[in-house]
C-alpha cells in the first residue's frame, strides 16, 4: 500500500478510515475488533496500515503514536484520533461525519 493506492481508493470510496497500527501494540489489538464490528454495521472502508511493514505512509501522514486513526471523506481528511477509542465514541464520530448504516 502506498499513497497512489490510497489516492485511488479515496476516489472509489466516499468514506475511508485509515488505521495505523503495529502487531506488538496492545491498544491496537484492543481497537481491532471495535473497527471490524463497526465496519459491518456502518458504510465505510477500513485500511489497516502496519507501521512496521509500511514505513512510508506513517512518515507521509506524520504518525508519531499508535493506534492512530484518520478519517477521509471525499478525498479530504475530516478528523484524526490518537490512541484507543471506544466503540460508542468511534460510532458517534463516524455518524457525525456522514457515514450511514449498511
C-alpha positions in Angstrom: 0.0 0.0 0.0 1.4 3.4 -1.0 0.0 6.9 -1.4 -1.0 6.2 -5.1 -3.1 3.2 -3.9 -4.7 5.3 -1.2 -5.5 8.1 -3.7 -7.2 5.6 -6.0 -9.2 4.2 -3.0 -10.2 7.7 -1.9 -11.7 8.2 -5.4 -13.6 4.9 -5.3 -14.9 5.1 -1.8 -16.6 8.1 -0.2 -15.6 7.2 3.4 -12.3 5.6 4.4 -10.8 5.1 7.8 -7.0 4.7 7.9 -5.9 2.6 10.9 -2.2 2.9 11.6 -1.2 0.1 14.0 1.5 -2.5 14.9 1.2 -6.1 15.9 3.0 -5.5 19.1 0.8 -2.6 20.2 -1.7 -3.7 23.0 -4.1 -0.7 22.4 -4.1 -1.5 18.7 -5.0 -5.1 19.4 -7.9 -3.9 21.6 -9.1 -1.5 18.9 -9.0 -4.0 16.0 -12.3 -5.8 16.9 -14.0 -2.5 17.5 -13.1 -1.4 13.9 -14.1 -4.8 12.5 -17.5 -4.7 14.2 -18.3 -1.1 13.1 -17.3 -1.9 9.6 -20.0 -4.5 9.4 -22.6 -2.0 10.8 -21.6 1.2 9.0 -20.8 2.0 5.4 -17.1 2.9 5.4 -13.9 1.2 4.3 -11.0 0.4 6.7 -7.5 0.4 5.5 -5.2 -1.2 8.1 -1.6 0.0 7.8 1.1 -1.9 9.8 3.7 0.7 10.6 6.5 -2.0 10.8 5.7 -3.3 7.3 4.9 0.1 5.6 7.3 2.8 6.7 6.5 5.3 4.0 2.9 6.1 4.8 3.4 6.7 8.6 6.0 9.3 7.6 3.7 10.9 5.0 0.9 11.2 7.5 3.2 12.3 10.4 2.2 9.3 12.6 4.0 9.6 15.9 1.9 7.3 18.1 -0.4 4.3 17.6 -3.1 3.4 17.3 -3.8 6.4 15.0 -7.0 6.7 13.0 -7.5 9.2 10.1 -11.0 9.5 8.6 -11.1 10.6 5.0 -14.3 11.6 3.2 -14.5 12.6 -0.5 -10.7 12.6 -0.6 -10.3 15.1 2.3 -9.1 14.4 5.8 -12.0 15.1 8.2 -10.6 14.1 11.5 -7.9 12.0 13.2 -7.7 10.2 16.6 -4.7 9.0 18.5 -4.9 6.2 21.0 -7.7 3.8 21.8 -11.3 4.9 21.3 -14.4 3.0 22.4 -17.0 1.6 20.0 -19.6 4.1 21.2 -17.3 7.1 20.7 -16.0 5.9 17.3 -19.5 5.2 16.1 -20.6 8.7 17.1 -17.6 10.3 15.3 -18.3 8.3 12.1 -22.1 9.0 12.1 -21.3 12.7 12.8 -19.0 12.7 9.8 -21.8 11.5 7.4 -21.2 7.7 7.5 -24.5 5.8 7.1 -25.7 2.4 8.3 -25.3 -0.5 5.9 
